[in-house]
Amino acid sequence: MSGSTIVYKTQEQIELIRKSSLLVGKTLAEVARHLKPGITTLELDTIAEKFILANGAVPTFKNYHGYKHTLCISVNEEVVHGIPGKRVIKDGDVVSIDCGAFMNGFHGDSAYTFPVGVVSEEVLRLLRVTKTSLYKGIAKARNGNRVGDISAAIQQYAEDAGYGVVRELVGHGVGAELHEKPEVANYGKKGSGPLLKAGMTIAIEPMINMGTRQIRQLSDGWTITTWDKKPAAHFEHTIAITEGEPDILSSFNDIELAIAENSYITEKIATLA
């Protein structure tokens, strides 16, 4: 996590973060158009890199602490940080794709989890609950609240649904650096943690497991999997704290339009009421 203090942004800087974040959404949409059984995760990564470069930005993740790719693509029991490679996407896979883009001096960061082909209702429920928990957290991202209010809302919603909430990996501030203060955990106590103030920009990203919350890291040094090998889901938005409602700087709109056009993706993962 870069720096020890929270960096507050001007409205002009927030708009630049929005541009980067919206490009991330468009990149994930471009990837979604090609997501189908038979394609490799490396092919998807190449599509994303070319798209980001063609739009005047650079991939945030590439060369970050030695990471060699544009996307993190995590399949089934992989929670986050899956490395693109020769793995072939299959019917029934759950594919989480995390992406970042850097342009005009600022990063954008977002993630979406896709059900490919025939996926069980049990898995679809995990995705719906995880996505909804993201918005439950965002609803608490208000001036005068605390980070723990976001964390507690996510945890309560996901655990009430019977799922495991990953604790070792967290959301974070976003700006000129990919990872800034504060850390935004997906579990915690209401009223705890740093005070939320207008001008803060943060990535909120629930990582929710169908079974136990316990995870393990693979020998590649990056990939995180569930301990019990059950599926996981991951959704992420970059947002700004304002004097009023939370301002979601990234967007799933283009992603969900792409999903609607792709017969290989089971369905749009609606947010539960």
N, C-alpha and C positions, 0 to 999 in steps of 0.2 A: 504494500500500500504506500504510494508515493506521498511524502510529506507527512508532517505531524499535525497540521492544522487544516481546518475546512476552508476551502477556497470558494468565496461567494462570487457569483457572476453578475455582470451587468445584463440588461435586457438584450443589448446587441450581441453579447457573447452567448446568451441563451439561444438566440436565433441561429447563430452559427452551429451550436450543438444540435439544434433541431434539423438543420440541413444535413448534417452528417448522419443523424439518427434516421431521418426519412430515407436517405440513400441505403442504409442498412435494410430497412423494410423492403425497398424495391429490389435489393439484391436477394433477399430471402424469397421474394416472390419469383424472381427469375429462376432461382434454384428449384422452387416448388413446381414450376412448369415442366421441369425435366425429371422430377422425382418419380421413379417407377421401378418395378422389379427388373433386374438385369443391369442397372447402371451401377457403377462403382462409386464409392465415396470420394475417391480421388477425382473422378470425372466431374462430380458436383462441385468440388473445391475449385477446379480449373474454371468452371463456368462462373463462379462467384468472383474469382480474382480478375478475370477478363472484364466482367461487368463493372466492378469497382474502379478499375483503372480507366475504362472507357468513359466513366462519368467524372473524371478529374480528381479522384481520391486515391488513397492507398489503403491496402488492407491493414487494419490495426494489429491483428494477431500475428501476422507474418513477421518473423524475426523477434517477436516479443519473448524475452528470456530464452532465446534459442528455438522457439517454436517455428516450424518450417512451412506452415500452411495458412490459408486465408480463413478457413472455417474450422470450428470444432464440430465434428459429426459423431453423435453418440447414439448407438443403436440398442434397443431393448433394455438390457440390464445396465448398460453404460449410462451413468448419470450425466456427466459432463466431460469435456476435454478429450473426447474421442478423436484420434488422429486419422485424417483421410488417407486412404491407401487402396489396396486391391480388393477390399471387402465389397461383395456384391449385395445390393439391396434386394431383399426377398419379399414375396407376398406375406403379409402378416407382421412385418417389422414395424416397430415404433422408432421413428427417427427424429432425434432432437438436433437442431442446427442452431449454433451460436455464431454470431458474426459481429465484427466491428469494422468501422471505416473512419479514416482520418482525413479531414480536409479543412482548409481555412484555419488551421491551428487547433482544431478541436475534434474529439472523438465522439462517435455514436456507437451504441451497443444495444443489441436486442437478440432475442432467441425465441424460437417457436418449435413445437413438437408436432410431428406429422404422423398419422396412422396410414400405412401403405397397404393397399389391398384389403383383404378380409381380416378384420381385427375384432376381437371379442368385445362385447358390451362392457365387460369388466375393465378392459383396458381403456375403452372410450370414456368410461366414468372417471378413471384416474386422470386422463387428460383434461376433462371438463372441470374437475375439482381443482386441479393444479392451476389452470388458467383463471378460474374464478378467484382462487386464493390470491393471485397477483393483483386483481382489481380490489379485493378486500384490503390488501396492504396499501395500494395506491390511495384509496379513500381516506386513509389515516395520515397521508403525507401532506399535512397542513401546517402552516405557520403557527407556532405555539405548541404543537404537539411534540412528542419525542420519538426518536428512532424506534424505541421499544414498542410504541403504539402500532407501528407498521408491522414489526416482528410478531407481536402477540396476535394481531388479526390474522396473519397468514397461518401461524401455528394452530390457533384454535380451529379455524375452518378446516384445515387439512387433517388434523388429528380427530376432529369430530366425525370426519368421513371415514376414519379407520386407517389412515395412511401414516407412513413414517416421514418425518421432516428432517432433511439432512442438516446437520449442525456445523460441520467442519468447513463448509463453503458458504460464502455470503455475497450479498450485493455490496455496492460500493459507490462512492462519489465518482462522477465522470466529468472530464473537462479537457484541459490541455494534456493531462495524463489520463490513461485508461483507468487506472485504479487510484482514486483519491480518497481522502477521508470524507465522510465517516463510513465505517463498515455498516452494512445493513443486513443483519442476520434474519433468518426466516423463523426464528423462535425467540421468545423473550417475554419480558414483563411490561405491561402497560405503565407508562409514566417513567420508564427508565431510559438511559442512554442520552446521547447528545440532543440538544434542543433543535428542532427544525425551524429554520428561518428562511424568509424569502431570499432568493438568490442562490440557494443550494440546488445543485443538480445531482441526481442520484440514479443509479440503476437498481431496480428492485427485481429480484429473480428467484422466485420459489423453485426449489429442487425437491420434488416430492416422490417418495418411493411407495410402490404398492404394498410392500411388506415392511420389514424392519428399516429403521432409519440408519442402521450401520452401513458403512461403506468401506471399500478398500481401493488402494491405488495399484495399478498393474505395473509390471516391470519396465514398461516403456517410459515411466516417470511422469506421465500425463494422465492417461485414462483412469477415470474414477468409475467404479462399478458398485452396484448394490451387493451387500454381503451375501444375501440369500438368492441372488440371481433373478429376482423378480423384476419386472419392468419399472422404469422411472420416467418422470416427465419434467420438463423445464420450460418455463415461459419467462420472458424478460422484457421490460420496458425501461427506457431512460426517461426520467421525468424532471420537472423543475418545481420547486416549492415557490408559491406566489403568496400574495396577500389574501388570495381567495382560494378557489378550487385548484387542486393539483393540475399541472399542465403536462400532459403526456406528449413528449417530444418525438418519440418513435411512433410507428403506426403498424397495425396488423391489416389495414384495409387492402393494400395491394396483395399481401400474402393470401388473404381469404378470397380475393377475386381470382387469383391463380389457382387456388384449390378448387374453386367452383368449375374451372375449365379443365381440370385434370381428373380423368375418370379413374386413375389409379389411387388417388387419395380418398380414403373412405368417406369422410364427411368433414364439413366445417365444424370445428370444435367450439360450439357456442358457449358463452359464459352463462353459468347458472344464475338464476335470480337470487 
